[in-house]
Amino acid sequence: MTFRSVTLCTALVAALAAPAAAQTTATQPQLRTPDVIFVPTPQEVVDAMLEVAKVTKTDVVYDLGSGDGRIPVTAAKKYGARAVGIDIDPQRIKEANANAETAGVTDKVKFLNQDLFTTDISEASVVTLYLLPSLNLKLMPKLMKELKPGTRIVSHAFDMGDWKPEQTLNVNGRTVYYWTIPKK
Ligand SMILES: C[S@@+](CC[C@H](N)C(=O)[O-])C[C@H]1O[C@@H](n2cnc3c(N)ncnc32)[C@H](O)[C@@H]1O
């Protein structure tokens, strides 16, 4: 082998190895631009949302747009529920997984880097939201179609237009809305 062919060979191996090394360390690429930015729900509001839904260890709680994972992590840690968080932003998923690890609830919680509008949410018994009024309205047909009658829906700050809530709470100036999916 000549000096030139050894040099070429070394360069080729380095080029092939580089993307593989990058894949193991870099955050996943973003699926698409989030519909709403990350703003966390204050912990006392998280607690009130899970309390109004009467979450227990038999529930499966889905947080659609789960941010740093505080709602699923609290549902698992405080109430023993199984919980799923869905977020389109891979950075949020990374933070949520770290928070689940710290809280010791990785056996009960999972975070999916998906678009909440395309994820199958049919196994949920409780759905939590902190999105936007327009996103709640866009989501409503999916909630009605996929969720079982009796599934509880809790939204921080935003209502569902003409769908009147069964309960409305004020938690330190924040509004929490509560509905249940009606019979088909
Ligand atoms: C206002 S934050 C709420 C975070 C968390 N649920 C809470 O209450 O603390 C909204 C989250 O939705 C995520 N998001 C926006 N559009 C989304 C989509 N289409 N699918 C999944 N997640 C989305 C954002 O990345 C962000 O983390």
The ligand as a Tripos MOL2 file, in Angstrom:
@<TRIPOS>MOLECULE
LIG
   27    29     1     0     0
SMALL
NO_CHARGES

@<TRIPOS>ATOM
      1 C1        -47.2050   25.5630   27.0830 C.3       1 LIG1
      2 S1        -46.1210   24.1430   27.0400 S.3       1 LIG1
      3 C2        -46.9010   23.0880   28.2670 C.3       1 LIG1
      4 C3        -45.9340   22.1120   28.9200 C.3       1 LIG1
      5 C4        -46.5500   21.1980   29.9850 C.3       1 LIG1
      6 N1        -47.7170   20.4910   29.4990 N.3       1 LIG1
      7 C5        -46.9320   21.9780   31.2040 C.2       1 LIG1
      8 O1        -48.1430   22.2290   31.3720 O.co2     1 LIG1
      9 O2        -46.0350   22.3490   31.9870 O.co2     1 LIG1
     10 C6        -46.5860   23.3890   25.4570 C.3       1 LIG1
     11 C7        -45.6780   22.2790   24.9690 C.3       1 LIG1
     12 O3        -46.2610   21.7290   23.7870 O.3       1 LIG1
     13 C8        -45.2310   21.3340   22.9050 C.3       1 LIG1
     14 N2        -45.8110   21.2540   21.5610 N.ar      1 LIG1
     15 C9        -46.1540   22.2650   20.7210 C.ar      1 LIG1
     16 N3        -46.7190   21.8020   19.6110 N.ar      1 LIG1
     17 C10       -46.7520   20.4450   19.7190 C.ar      1 LIG1
     18 C11       -47.2240   19.3910   18.8900 C.ar      1 LIG1
     19 N4        -47.8170   19.6150   17.7060 N.pl3     1 LIG1
     20 N5        -47.0700   18.1130   19.3220 N.ar      1 LIG1
     21 C12       -46.4820   17.8430   20.5170 C.ar      1 LIG1
     22 N6        -46.0080   18.8080   21.3400 N.ar      1 LIG1
     23 C13       -46.1520   20.0860   20.9640 C.ar      1 LIG1
     24 C14       -44.1620   22.3900   23.0780 C.3       1 LIG1
     25 O4        -42.8910   21.9270   22.6710 O.3       1 LIG1
     26 C15       -44.2620   22.6740   24.5900 C.3       1 LIG1
     27 O5        -43.3380   21.9080   25.3170 O.3       1 LIG1
@<TRIPOS>BOND
     1     1     2 1
     2     2     3 1
     3     2    10 1
     4     3     4 1
     5     4     5 1
     6     5     6 1
     7     5     7 1
     8     7     8 2
     9     7     9 1
    10    10    11 1
    11    11    12 1
    12    11    26 1
    13    12    13 1
    14    13    14 1
    15    13    24 1
    16    14    15 ar
    17    14    23 ar
    18    15    16 ar
    19    16    17 ar
    20    17    18 ar
    21    17    23 ar
    22    18    19 1
    23    18    20 ar
    24    20    21 ar
    25    21    22 ar
    26    22    23 ar
    27    24    25 1
    28    24    26 1
    29    26    27 1
@<TRIPOS>SUBSTRUCTURE
     1 LIG1         1 GROUP 0 **** ****
